[in-house]
Amino acid sequence: MASLAEVRVEEAEPMENESQARPEELRLLEALLFASSEPLDTATLAKRMPEGVDVKAALEQLQADYASRGVNLVRVANKWTFRTAGDLAWLMTRETTETRRLSRAAIEVLAIIAYHQPVTRAEIEEIRGVVTSKGTLDVLLETGWIKPRGRRKTPGRPLTFGTTEEFLSQFTLEQLGDLPGLEELKGTGLLDSRLPTGFSVPTPSDDPALREDEDPLEPGEDLDLALAPAVEPETPEGGAED
């Protein structure tokens, strides 16, 4: 007759097996992710999987299976996709190199929007200390890395800008909170180690909801976001060139 301890072990084993996705379920999940041209969220995957499958657990199991392979299963903006393993990214350098480099102004504006969003053009200019040309914002809108969020509840109702899922995907960020903080920026030399007392780097929020000081964009509203034919030169607020 089996002891009480043996009975408990025998009862526990099926429970452990139930937490593991079956091979055919992993194959279905793998096929869906490979076939998709864009990252997929858990809800979308669940609709395509057989009823009763724990998609979250299956994703974690599949992620572990691919952890040591040439491609990894990663989560970007709460969506799942396959990406070349980080240590092999150099193999794809030729295919992923952009033919056009962002200007220094565009990089500065993108960083300000990423860390300070939601932010208006006037607020961007206040932080940078120079007038921001419409062409700079147009370039960032064209890349799909920023988008209009709403309108600030102030005179003139200026547009507020924020980053997009394409921004997270481009820089392989799961969420905005993964952006480097003050110490990381100083360590990489992107910030002077001798900073003013009280200087801090904002912690961006992933909450897509509008803030209390924002109004939603109206359906069909003409935002006049067509690309400018040429980028205007950026000049300091005082008039001299940056």
C-alpha positions in Angstrom: 0.0 0.0 0.0 1.4 3.4 -1.0 2.3 5.8 1.8 0.6 9.2 2.2 3.8 10.9 0.9 3.8 8.8 -2.3 0.2 9.5 -2.9 0.8 13.3 -2.6 3.7 13.1 -5.1 1.6 11.1 -7.6 -1.2 13.7 -7.2 1.2 16.6 -7.7 2.8 15.3 -10.9 -0.3 15.8 -13.1 -0.6 19.4 -11.9 2.9 20.1 -12.9 2.3 18.6 -16.4 -0.9 20.7 -16.8 1.1 23.9 -16.4 3.3 22.9 -19.4 1.9 23.7 -22.9 1.7 20.7 -25.2 4.1 20.5 -28.1 1.3 21.0 -30.7 0.2 24.2 -28.8 3.7 25.5 -28.9 3.9 24.8 -32.6 0.7 26.7 -33.3 1.9 29.7 -31.2 5.3 29.6 -33.0 3.6 29.5 -36.4 1.4 32.5 -35.6 4.3 34.6 -34.4 6.5 33.7 -37.4 3.8 34.4 -39.9 2.8 37.8 -38.5 4.5 40.9 -40.0 4.1 42.8 -36.7 4.2 42.0 -32.9 1.1 40.4 -31.5 -0.5 40.8 -28.1 -1.7 38.0 -25.8 -5.4 38.6 -26.6 -4.9 38.4 -30.3 -2.9 35.2 -30.0 -5.5 33.7 -27.6 -8.3 34.2 -30.3 -6.3 32.0 -32.7 -5.4 29.3 -30.2 -7.5 26.3 -29.1 -9.9 27.0 -26.2 -8.4 26.4 -22.8 -4.8 27.1 -23.7 -2.9 29.2 -21.2 -1.3 31.5 -23.8 0.7 33.5 -21.2 2.3 30.4 -19.8 2.9 29.0 -23.4 4.6 32.2 -24.4 6.9 32.1 -21.4 7.7 28.5 -22.2 8.4 29.3 -25.9 10.5 32.2 -24.8 12.6 29.9 -22.7 12.9 27.4 -25.5 14.3 30.1 -27.8 16.5 31.8 -25.3 19.7 30.2 -26.5 18.9 30.2 -30.2 19.8 32.5 -33.1 16.4 34.2 -32.8 14.7 35.1 -29.5 11.1 35.6 -28.5 10.9 39.1 -27.0 8.1 41.3 -25.7 7.9 44.9 -27.1 5.2 47.3 -25.9 3.3 44.3 -24.3 3.4 42.5 -27.6 5.4 39.4 -28.7 7.7 38.9 -31.7 10.7 37.1 -32.8 14.0 39.0 -33.1 17.6 38.2 -34.0 19.5 37.3 -30.8 21.3 40.4 -29.4 24.8 38.9 -29.7 24.2 38.1 -33.4 22.7 41.5 -34.4 26.0 42.4 -36.2 25.1 39.8 -38.9 22.1 42.0 -39.9 24.0 45.3 -39.9 23.9 45.8 -43.6 20.1 45.1 -43.8 19.2 47.3 -40.9 21.4 50.4 -41.5 19.4 53.5 -42.1 20.4 55.4 -45.3 19.5 58.7 -43.7 20.8 59.8 -40.3 18.7 62.0 -38.0 20.0 65.5 -37.4 21.2 66.5 -34.0 18.1 68.7 -33.6 15.8 65.7 -34.4 17.6 63.5 -31.9 17.2 66.2 -29.2 13.5 66.7 -30.0 12.9 62.9 -30.0 14.6 62.5 -26.6 12.6 65.4 -25.1 9.3 63.9 -26.4 10.3 60.4 -25.1 11.1 61.6 -21.6 8.7 64.5 -21.2 5.6 63.3 -23.0 3.0 64.6 -23.4 4.8 67.7 -24.5 4.0 70.6 -26.9 6.2 72.3 -29.4 6.5 75.4 -27.2 7.6 73.2 -24.2 10.1 71.5 -26.4 11.6 74.8 -27.4 11.7 75.9 -23.8 13.7 72.9 -22.8 16.1 73.1 -25.8 16.4 76.9 -25.7 16.0 77.2 -29.5 13.2 77.5 -31.9 12.2 74.1 -33.3 11.5 74.0 -37.1 8.4 72.4 -38.4 10.6 70.2 -40.6 12.2 68.6 -37.5 8.8 67.4 -36.2 7.8 66.4 -39.7 10.8 64.1 -40.0 10.0 62.4 -36.7 6.3 62.0 -37.7 7.4 60.5 -41.0 9.5 57.8 -39.1 6.4 56.9 -37.1 8.2 57.3 -33.8 6.1 60.2 -32.5 2.4 61.1 -32.9 0.0 63.8 -31.8 -1.8 62.8 -28.6 -4.3 65.6 -28.0 -4.5 69.3 -27.4 -3.3 71.2 -24.3 -6.1 73.0 -22.4 -4.3 76.4 -22.8 -4.9 79.3 -25.1 -4.3 78.3 -28.7 -4.9 74.6 -27.8 -1.5 73.4 -29.0 -0.9 69.8 -30.0 0.7 67.5 -27.5 3.1 64.8 -28.8 4.1 61.4 -27.5 6.1 58.4 -28.7 4.6 55.3 -30.5 4.9 51.5 -30.4 7.2 51.9 -33.5 9.5 53.9 -31.3 9.6 51.1 -28.7 10.1 48.5 -31.4 12.9 50.5 -33.1 14.9 50.8 -29.9 14.0 47.4 -28.6 12.2 48.7 -25.5 9.5 46.7 -23.7 8.2 49.9 -22.1 9.2 53.6 -21.7 10.4 52.9 -18.2 13.3 50.9 -19.8 14.8 54.2 -21.2 18.2 54.9 -19.5 18.1 56.9 -16.3 20.4 59.6 -15.1 23.3 57.4 -14.0 23.1 55.3 -17.2 23.2 58.5 -19.4 26.2 59.8 -17.4 27.9 56.4 -17.7 27.6 56.4 -21.5 28.9 60.0 -21.8 25.7 61.4 -23.1 25.4 63.7 -20.0 28.2 65.8 -18.5 29.2 64.3 -15.1 29.2 67.8 -13.7 25.5 68.6 -13.7 23.8 71.4 -11.9 22.5 70.7 -8.4 19.0 69.2 -8.4 19.3 68.1 -12.1 17.1 65.1 -12.8 15.9 62.9 -15.7 12.1 62.5 -15.8 10.6 59.0 -15.6 8.3 58.6 -18.7 4.9 57.0 -18.3 3.4 54.3 -20.6 -0.1 55.4 -19.7 -1.8 56.2 -23.1 -4.7 58.0 -21.4 -4.9 61.7 -21.9 -3.9 63.8 -18.9 -6.2 66.3 -17.1 -4.7 69.2 -19.1 -5.3 67.5 -22.5 -8.3 67.5 -24.7 -8.8 64.6 -27.2 -8.2 65.2 -30.9 -11.5 65.6 -32.8 -12.4 63.0 -35.4 -11.4 64.1 -38.9 -9.5 67.1 -37.5 -7.0 68.5 -40.0 -3.7 68.6 -38.1 -1.7 70.2 -40.9 1.1 67.6 -40.4 2.1 67.4 -44.1 5.9 67.2 -44.5 7.7 70.5 -45.1 9.5 70.7 -48.5 12.7 71.7 -46.7 13.9 71.7 -43.1 14.1 75.3 -41.8 17.4 76.2 -40.1 17.0 76.2 -36.3 18.0 79.4 -34.5 18.2 80.3 -30.9 15.3 82.3 -29.5 17.6 85.3 -29.5 18.1 85.1 -33.3 21.5 83.6 -33.8 22.0 80.2 -35.3 22.2 77.1 -33.0 
